[in-house]
Amino acid sequence: ERRLYESLSNMATATAHALAETNYLLALEELSSLKAVVDDFFDQVMVFVDDAEIQLNRLALLSETEGLFLLIADLSRLQD
């Protein structure tokens, strides 16, 4: 959980710089480096726990992750 938070913090800066230069390829490459961290998060962290505060924090973390990707494109709109 902390690893994802730290990675997002670093990635937000790098992605913002790439987008400011309209370098979308670099921005996507930066974001793709989050794959292992996101995979680990889902493998090792239970999001929906009994503690509402922890659950909300984890959901906010996932929302922040999604937000970074949405700066570039809504990938859910891609069709097969």
Beta strands, then each sheet from edge to edge (+ up, - down):
end
